[in-house]
Every structure is written in structure tokens, then in C-alpha cells.
């Protein structure tokens, strides 16, 4: 199973245009393979360090071996970009 990892500050959100609002909804309503980390907490900062995240928001997709497939650091990808890199079962 792949993981989608969202790293952002608590007060940050995806931009309000339609596509990224869909992305926010997708990330927040997907199954248990979506991991959310708040960069204002010690756990969130530890995860950011592990994934080499220096800016937020960031989104990372890992494969079943926890190897990074693709990551967007400091930028919000489109929903279609994310779906292109997910296994069929998640997209």
C-alpha cells in the first residue's frame, strides 16, 4: 500500500481555487494511507526533517516499501498530478 504524506502548518491550507480545493478534499477524505503532519509540532518537524522538507505545504507519495515515488515541496500539485502517481486502488 502506498502512503500520501501531507506536511503543513496547522494554519495553512491548500489554495482556494477549484482544483486545489478538490485536492484538499481528496487528501482529507482518502483512506488510512494518508498521513498528516503539522509542522508546528515536534512530530511534524521530525517528519519534515526525515523527508527533507524545508517549506510548506508539501506532499509526498511513497510506495509500499516507503521509498519516495514523487514529492512536491513548498508547492501544491494538482489533483490530476497526484492521481497519476498513485496505484489504481487509491486514485
N, C-alpha and C positions, 0 to 999 in steps of 0.2 A: 504494500500500500504506500502511495506517495504522501508526502506532507506538504501543505501550503503553510508557510510561516509568515505571519504579519507582524512587523515590528514598527511601532509608532508611539508617540507620546499620547497620554490619555486625552489631552485636549485637541489632538489632531484628528482630522477625518479626511476622507477622500474628497476631492473637489466635487462641486455640486452639479456638474453637467450630467446629462442623462447616462452616458456610458459609464462614467466612474461611479455614479450612484448605483447602477446595476452591479458594478464590481464590488462595491461596499456590501451590498445586499448578498451577493454570491459568497463573499468571504465570510460574512457573519452567519449565514444560514446553511453552509455546507456541513457535511458530517464531521465526525470526530477527528478527521485528518487535518483540520485547520487549527493551527496553533497561534494564539495571540499573545504578544508580549508587549508590555507597557514599558517604554524606555525611561520612565520616571521612577522605576523601581530597581532594586538591586538585581533581581532575577532578569529583568528586561535588559539591563546593561550587560549582564554576563552573557546572555544570548547574543546581543549585538556584537560583543567582542568576539565570540566564537564564530559568528558568521561574517565578520569583517564589515559590519555596518557602521558607517560613520555619519550617515544622515538619515533623516526620517521624513516621510514614511518609506518603508522598504518592504518588499515582498519577495520571498524566496521559495522555490519549489525544489524539493528533494525527491529522489527515487526511493525505492523500498530499502536500499542499503544506506540511506541517509547521506547520499552523495548529492551535492547540488547539481540540479539539471539546468536551472537558469535563475537569475536573481535580478531584481530591479532595486537599486539602492538610491534613495533620495528622489524617486520618481514613482508615479503611479502608472502601471501598464493598463492597457485597455482590457476589457473582459475577454475579447477575442484572442489577444496575445496570451493571456493566462491559459485559456482553454486549449490553445494549440499545444501547450507543453504538459497537459495533464493526461493521465490514462483515460481511456473512454469511460470507465466506471465513475470517474469524478466529474467529467465535463458533461 
